[in-house]
Every structure is written in C-alpha cells, then in structure tokens.
Amino acid sequence: IKVRFLQPPPIPPPGPLIIKEVRPPQPPAPPPLRIRQQAPAPRPL
C-alpha cells in the first residue's frame, strides 16, 4: 500500500494592499453665524 499526501498549490505572493475608505458626501458647510449684540434699551421710569 502506497500512501501519498496531496500538497496544496503554492500560495501566490501577496499583491499591493489597497484600502479604500468610502465616505458619504459631506453636506455643505452652514453659513457663518453672525451674532449682533446691542446694549439693552433704557427702561422708562
């Protein structure tokens, strides 16, 4: 009786690793926030 072990094919060398991050498109930036500060109006006595 002859026993033969089958060898798996050789593993190919690894290629360049490419990692792509897919992000959803960003919403447009909100308009700048403008804050106007006024002195409080004088109260009538």
Steps between C-alpha positions, in 0.01 A plus 500: 500500500634836396384812691537835330412831659371754253673836526291816460607734221754764603354822634550790257702792638282773651432794273494865602254563779242758396265630767233744389283684748167588347332793673164649414527849353516767769212750520596858413636707786235710676514875447709690755315583818473873550431622852404864546503629851327823594492682828164454673259783431459732797181427688259786560466587869 
